[in-house]
Amino acid sequence: MANTHIHGDHTAGNPFFGKMGVVIFAREELREQMVHPLGWATATRPPEGSGGIPVVTYGMVRPVKLHSEAGEVIDLIPVRAAHTAGDTMIRFENANVIMIGDFYRNYGYPFIDRANGGTLNGMLEGCDQLMKLPGRTRRSFQAHGTWDQADGPLCLTPT
C-alpha cells in the first residue's frame, strides 16, 4: 500500500492494513512527519505499535517500480513538495492509469498545505511532471474530483 501524502484521509487506514501485514510505502518526508509531527501541522501520528508507520520509504531521485504477480507494473512517482512535503503519484503502466493524489484537482482552487510543506512551485512542477509521463491514452484520477478522460487535458495545456 502506498500513502500519497500525509493527510488523514490518505493515512488513517494504515494501522488497520499494517496489522494485517500489508507493507506500507511512503516518501521519506511523509514517514518523518508521522514519526515526528510538527506541532502546528495537521499530520497525525498513528498509535505506538499500531503498524501504521510506513516501513518502506523512498526519496525524490527516481520512481519505485513494483511488479505484481498479475503482471502489472506499478510506479510510485515522487512529486516535489506540492500539496504537502511528501506527495506521490501512482502509475499503473499496463492499465495506463495514474492516481494523481491531492496535488492536482480538476475543480476549484489548489489546496497547498504550507503547514505540511506544500508549495505552489511544487504544484506547478508536479503538473508539468504529470504531463510529461509516457502514455497518451491514459486515464487519470485525483483523490478529490472526477476522472479525467483519455486524451483529455490533465493539468495545463502545453503550448
Secondary structure, DSSP 4 states (H G I P E B T S, - for coil): -B-SSSSHHHHTTHHHHHHTT---EEEHHHHHHHHS--TTS---PPPTTSS-S-SEEE-SSS-EEEE-TTS-EEEEEE--SSSSTT-EEEEETTTTEEE-TTS--SSSS----GGGT--HHHHHHHHHHHHTSS-TT-EEE-SSS-PBPTTS--SS---
